[in-house]
């Protein structure tokens, strides 16, 4: 999760930029840089690694100037080094960027044909060259930015400055957040208000598609149609807890909408999109080709991520997987052949039962690997290999972005294992990585259905019991959907394999029982539809979560439908996690429960 800061100040801004970037370190990063304008000239300092490296560089070679931009970067395009670090510059334009420009290759080829020379491997450098190209054609900086924003595909937030313009900064957002900080004779930009807290308590959040022209005394905001608009400002509270929530009502809502961004950053750690290969920069202490079995263990939502992964590993790598709830695994004394792999999944990395399982497996001579969101955690420290999820802090107790990032890592590992074991071809690997590259786009599309799902939640908020059904990888999603609803709305819900409906749960079906069916048009769709018909015959209320093809095939009249984008089967479990999250969220919101801190629950369970 790259961090952005921009300052139109009254004094030298380079030290202030670095201090603000320190507040964004929680997002994770692998390089950092700042750019300022002094006496009309652009100057840059960039460094790979931690911010202290940038501070050392600035100490040796200071930057003057009362206007500047700063950035902490997680590498997506190009390795983490000084050349690929932000800010990027072309002529008199410098910019920092959070997100990904999906059509950068096409734009880069066009610019290269016009004589532009690129020094980095990044998608961001394309943006500054596009703007400089417009300046070369005689456009003003504002007109140049206006001209190029519509050409960019993907998610981004941008902060842009121009040589010779010491009272002008332009920001833009699509998919990635960006906030304006109001000062007295000063203005600020930041990835979130937390970065701006030392400078101001008056914040304006840009809405999707907005771009802004800043001077020290004015703010002019345009929407995606280049129409001038007004956006209200809010007074940020002293508590970072309140500040970071932005325009969202709850942290859970904010974190659901962060998923395209954090999944992109997570995937960049594992996938070489240019070559279509899975790669992990650290040498693993085991070889997937030598394994006879994988033992997984986790709790709660992380456990359901492991259940989905069991399907992936067994299909793609043809390796048996045992997955257990950690509180059961630790006591049943599983026999384990030495040299096997034990894989643990935990957002916090401090889950007590999962940690106990890890230590049991260590005593049994297993290789220990963990998928964690906190790489300094106990589970991470006691692992032989760490597979980080780059979700950033997750405040909401009910996991959302951590879950989809866990799934993204697990799918990448299953593909890696398949190639190592020779059970998938290079062409299949490239097909799967292509699907992964499109995942953030599909997640954004899924989020656009939030309002329609909110409308369905009105009926759901009035019931006492809900069933969730699914087959294959949709079965663990059904259990996850039921868990989400229980956690934050306090409605009793259960997730079942759809084929098990006749073996007991069908006794519960009547006109008061809603049944949520997760069924994209995949090979098991027809069988799942037959289960839906059994529900309909008993007057059950059906909510079908499917894609357009599945919706078109559905002949049931009394059925409410949530239509998700059509996606490759391999990534469907990640995309279809979104509607079950949104359904639970909107139901709980209507019921007025404490969505972020539901009763009796804690974010990190560090006791048995």
CORRAGI-V664677 format. One line per field, one symbol per residue. ss: DSSP state (H for helix, E for strand, C for the rest). phi: phi as a letter, one per 20 degrees, with the letter a starting at -180 (. if undefined). Layout:
ss: ???
phi: ???
//
This chain:
ss: CCEEEEEECCCCCHHHHHHHHHCCHHHCCCEEEEEEEECCEEEEEEEECCHHHHHHHHHHCCCCCCEEEEEEECCCCCCCCCCCCCCEEECCEEEEEEEEECCHHHHHHHHHHCCCCCCCCCCHHHHHHHHHHHHHCCCCHHHHHHHHHCCCCEEEEEEEEECCEEEEEEEEEEECCCEEEECCCCEEEECCHHHHCCCCCEEEECCCCCEEEECCCCEEEECCCCCEECCCEEECCCCHHHHCCCCCCCHHHHHHHCHHHHHHHHHHCCEECCCCEECCCCCCCCCHHHCCEEEEEECHHHHHHHHHHHHHHHHHHCCEEEEEEHHHHCCCCCCCCCCCEEEEEECCCCCHHHHHHHHHHHHCCCEEEEEECCCCCHHHHCCCEEEECCCCCCCCCCCCHHHHHHHHHHHHHHHHHHHHHCCCCHHHHHHHHHHHHCHHHHHHHHHCCHHHHHHHHHHHCCCCEEEEEECCHHHHHHHHHHHHHHHHHCCEEEEEEHHHHHHCHHHHCCCCCEEEEECCCCCCHHHHHHHHHHHHCCCCEEEEEEEHHHHHHCCCCCEEEEEECCCCHHHHHHHCHHHHHHHHHHHHHHHCCCCCCCCCCCCCCCCC
phi: .fdccccdddcgegfffffffffdfgfnacabacccdclndfccccbfnffffffffffebfdepdcaccbdddfddnffbffefefdccledcbcbdpbefdffffffffffeofddddeeffffffffffffffenffgffffgfegfeedpdaccccccgndecbbccbbbndfbcddecembcccbfbfgfegfeaddcdefegnfbcddcfcbccddefemefcdcfdcefefffgfgffmeefcfgfgfffefgfffgfffffcceffemcebcfefeebdgfeedadddbaclgffffffgfgfffffedlcfcdccfgfegfdelgfcfgnfddddcbffmcfffffffgfffffemefdccdcecfeffgffeefcddfddemgdegfffcfffffffffffgfffgffffemecefffgffffffffeggffffffffegfffffffgfffdddbbddcadmfffffffffffgffgddmefbcdcfgfegfeqgffefbfedfcedebffdgdgffffffffffffdmfeddedbdfffffffefeebecdeeffcggfdgffffffffffffffffffemfeffcfgmdcfcedcf
//
